[in-house]
């Protein structure tokens, strides 16, 4: 398994759950520059032809990389994602806010990246 990948090779990658249901694509990787690590992947889900997509900050620890299929695996039910706290392209949350980050991490059953 490759342990180091270029960030630009990951954006646009498909995200599926363990049932192989399509959950969307990776739009951005959010880096904590002080700690030098990926904090979140921004997932685009639910739109049609790029219109009306809802964005979600997915804790990096909640994702598994499938290098063979060039996709990510997020172990959540599609219904959970449909009701997840999200945002639109014009109204991003403050991803440096640790209270917000802890809530997002808890929602996806992941440990916050800074702990």
N, C-alpha and C positions, 0 to 999 in steps of 0.2 A: 504494500500500500504506500502511495506517495504521502509524505508527511508535510511537504512544503509545496504550495501551489501559488501561482500568480493570481492576485485578487481579480484581475480583469477576465480571467478564464472562468470564474465562478458566477459573475453577474450574468443573468439571463438563463441560468441553469434552472431546470424544473425541480419542483418540490412535490414529493408524494408522501402519503402515509404508509403504514405497514400493510394496508389493504390495497396498495398501489393506486389509490384514488389521487387524481391530480389536485394539488392544493395551490398551485400558482407558480410564480417564478421569482428568483432572487433579483431584486432591482439594485440594491446597494449593500455594501458591507460597511458597517459603522465601526470605526477604530477608536479605541481609547488611547490617545497619543501619549498620555503620561505613563500608562502601564505597558504600552506597546503590544496590545492584543485586540482581537476582534471582540467587540461587545455584543453587537446584534447584526443579524441579517435582516434587511427590509424586504418583506415578502409582498408581492402584488397578487391580489386574489379577487375574483368576483366580477370583473368587468367584461366588456365585450369589445374586442379589437382595440384594447388600450383605453377605452372610455369607461368611466365609472368604477375603475378599479379602487378597491380599498387597500390600504397599506397597513402592514403589521410589523412591529418590531419583534423579531423572534430571537430569544436569547441564543447565542452561538452554541452554548452547551446543550441546547434542546435539539440540535440538528446533528445528524450523522451524514457523512459524505460517502456516497456510493461512486467511487472513481470509475468503475467498470461501465455503469450506465450513464455516467456524467449527470448525476442528479443528487439531490439531498433527500433525506428521509426525516420527516417530522412525525413523531409517534403521537399523533392526536387524531381524534375522530373529526371528520369534515364538519360536522355540526358544531363542534367546539370552536373551530376556527371561524365559522360563520357568525358566532356570537362573541368572538374575542374583541377586546378593546383595540380599535384600530384608528386610523387617521387618513386624511386625504393629502394629496400632493401639495396643497397650499397651506396646510395647518399641521405641521409636524410638532410632536411633543418635545419637551426638553429632555433629551436622552442622557444628559449628564446628571439629571435629578435622580438621586439614589432611591428616594421613596417610590417614584414612578418605576424605576428599574426593578425594585424588589417586588412590586405588584405584578409586573409583567413576567418576571421570572417565576413567581409563585403560580401564576395562571397556567404556565406551560410545564410546571413541575420541574423546573431547573434551578440550580443553585446560582445566585447572582455571580456574575463574572469576577467581581472584585473580592469575593470572599474565598 
